[in-house]
Amino acid sequence: DLDAGTHTVTVFVSNEMGPPAVRVDAPGIGLATGPTWMSTDDGRTWKNASLVTEIAVPEITQAFPTPLRRLLETSPLWLAVCAIAGAIAWRGAAEGSRAAQLLAKVTPDRLRYALHGVLLVYGLNAMSTGNMHLGADSPDHYEYVHWFAEHLTLPRVEDGAQFFQAPLYYAVAGGLHRLLAPIMDHDVLDRGLRILSVLSGLVIFECLFRLVRSAFPLNLTLQRIGLVLGAGTPLLLYKTQFVGNEAMAGALAACAVVAVMRVARPGAPAHPLAFAGAGLLWGLAVLSKVSALVLGPPFALAMVVWAWRSRVRFAVAAPRMALIAAVFVLVCGWFFAMNYARYDRPIIGGWDPEIGYEWWQPPAYRTPEQYLKFGDALERPVFASYFGFWDGVYSGLWFDNELSGVPNLANHPKWNYPFALCVLLWALIPTIAAIVGGLRVLVPSRQESALDPPDWLIREISLYVTGAYVASLLWHSLTLPYYNAIKASYALAALPCFVVLILAGLEPALRSRLARALAVAWLAGWVLFVGAGYWMRAP
C-alpha cells in the first residue's frame, strides 16, 4: 500500500544488446509507462522517454524522392512505351498478322538464351564500373577469401567478421585467387572474383526457366512473361553483381529445388543417382550458406507427396529418401561437426558471442505493428526494414533497399534511380499475383485439380519452398530484432518458385485478348524501369 501524496518511481534498466526499455503497467494505482515519462543516461540530464514504436530511421531514407514522384516524372516515356507495346500485342493476337508471326519466333527457348546474354552483360558491366566496396559486407568477404588463399585452411570464427560463414564460396574464390595471383594484379583479381556471383545469377535464371516451363508447359505466353519478369527482378540483378556467398548459395539451392522436383514427379521412381544428386546439391548449398537448411521441410513434404501419389511401396520409397539425406550429411555434415567440436554448437551466427564481439542494430525490439502494417516501402524504400517486416522484404525484393551495403550518398551504387524507384509501384501487380497464385495452389478448384499431376506438383512444391523461406525470414526477424535481419536476399533461392506462383496468379486473368495486351503493356514498362534502372554507371 502507498501513502497518500506524490511519489516518484525510478526504474534502472540496462541492456547490452540494444537500447534499454521498460514497461510498467499498474492499473490499480494508475501507473503506466508512456510519453510523459522521463529518462536519463547520467542521472543529471533528463529528457522525454521514447516509445518502442517510435523508430528513428537513418537520414538517408529521406534523401531519395518517393517512387510515386519518379513514376509521375517519367510518365511521358513509360506511357508511350506501354501504349506501343500494348498496341502491338493487340494486333499480334490476330492470327496470321505480321505481329503474330514475329511473336511466334520469340519462343521461350530463344528468349531464355537472349536473357542469359543480357544478364551476363549487366554483370560484366557492374564488374568493370562498380565501386570495389559495393556489396553487403564486401570488405569482410574479401578478408575471408584472402585468408583462405593464403592459408588453404578454415579460420576460427573469432578471427574475422564473416569467418563464421559456411566455407564453400570462400574456398572456391580463395582457390582461384591463389591460382591467379602470380599472373594478375591484386585489385583486378579481386574485382574479377565477382564473376562467381554473375555466373550464379545465370544459374538461378536457368532454374527459373526450367520450373516455369515445367509448371506451364502449354502456355507459352506465361512462360515468356515469367522469363522477362524473373530476369528483371531487382533482387537477382543487384545481388549477383558483387562479391559474397549469397549468390552461390542461392544458385546451388535453386538447383537442389529443381533436382527434387524432378525426382518427385509422379510415376515410377527415378534412378537412385537422381536422388543422390538432389542430396549432393542440397549439401553444397548448405556448405555455401547454412540458410539452405530451410529446404529440409519442403523437400521432405515433396518426397512424402511423391510416394503417396505415385503409390510407391515403402520398401522402394524409403531407401531413396534416405539416400538424399545420407548424401546431404556426407557433403556438409563435417562442417557442423567441426563447429560443435570447437564451440559446442553446430551453427554459429554473426550475432553469437563466439565471433568475438557484441553488436546490435535498431530497432532492437519487435512490436506487433512491425508485422501488421505495410506501405512505407512505397514511399521510403531505402532501409525500409526499419519500418516493419513486410516493408523490408518487399523493398529488398523489388529494390536495392540497403544500397548494396554502402549507405552514403557519395559512394552508394550508381543505379539509375529515377527508373529503379518506379519498380516499387510497378511491382504491386506481381506481388498481388503471387498471393493469388499461392491461394490457388493451396485451395485448387475442381478444374485445376484435373491438371496433369507433374504440372500441378511443380506449383505445389513452389508453394512449399516459398512458404518455408517466408517462415524462416519471419522467425529470423523475431529472434534477431535488427533491421539487417530482414533481408529478401536470404530467400534468393526461392525466386524461381516465387515466379511460378506469380504466373499461377496471372493465369486466369490472361484468358482474354485485352488482358494479354495489357499484360504486354505492363511488361514493357517493367523492361524499361528495370533495364534502365539497374545498369551500373561509373562512379
HELIX and SHEET records of a PDB file:
HELIX    1   1 PRO A   27  ILE A   29  5                                   3    
HELIX    2   2 GLU A   59  GLN A   62  5                                   4    
HELIX    3   3 PRO A   67  GLU A   73  1                                   7    
HELIX    4   4 SER A   75  GLY A   92  1                                  18    
HELIX    5   5 ARG A   98  LYS A  105  1                                   8    
HELIX    6   6 PRO A  108  THR A  129  1                                  22    
HELIX    7   7 SER A  138  HIS A  151  1                                  14    
HELIX    8   8 VAL A  157  ASP A  159  5                                   3    
HELIX    9   9 LEU A  168  LEU A  180  1                                  13    
HELIX   10  10 ALA A  181  ILE A  183  5                                   3    
HELIX   11  11 HIS A  186  GLY A  192  1                                   7    
HELIX   12  12 ILE A  195  ALA A  215  1                                  21    
HELIX   13  13 LEU A  220  ALA A  231  1                                  12    
HELIX   14  14 PRO A  234  LYS A  239  1                                   6    
HELIX   15  15 GLU A  246  VAL A  263  1                                  18    
HELIX   16  16 PRO A  272  SER A  288  1                                  17    
HELIX   17  17 VAL A  290  LEU A  295  5                                   6    
HELIX   18  18 GLY A  296  ARG A  309  1                                  14    
HELIX   19  19 PHE A  314  TYR A  343  1                                  30    
HELIX   20  20 PRO A  353  ILE A  355  5                                   3    
HELIX   21  21 GLU A  369  LEU A  372  1                                   4    
HELIX   22  22 ASP A  376  LEU A  378  5                                   3    
HELIX   23  23 ALA A  384  TYR A  386  5                                   3    
HELIX   24  24 PHE A  389  TRP A  398  1                                  10    
HELIX   25  25 LEU A  403  GLY A  405  5                                   3    
HELIX   26  26 TYR A  417  ALA A  420  1                                   4    
HELIX   27  27 CYS A  422  TRP A  426  1                                   5    
HELIX   28  28 LEU A  428  LEU A  442  1                                  15    
HELIX   29  29 ARG A  446  SER A  449  1                                   4    
HELIX   30  30 PRO A  453  THR A  479  1                                  27    
HELIX   31  31 TYR A  483  ALA A  485  5                                   3    
HELIX   32  32 ALA A  488  ALA A  494  5                                   7    
HELIX   33  33 LEU A  495  LEU A  506  1                                  12    
HELIX   34  34 GLU A  507  LEU A  510  5                                   4    
HELIX   35  35 ARG A  513  GLY A  533  1                                  21    
SHEET    1   A 2 ASP A  25  ALA A  26  0                                        
SHEET    2   A 2 LEU A  31  ALA A  32 -1                                        
SHEET    1   B 2 MET A  38  THR A  40  0                                        
SHEET    2   B 2 TRP A  46  ASN A  48 -1                                        
END                                                                             
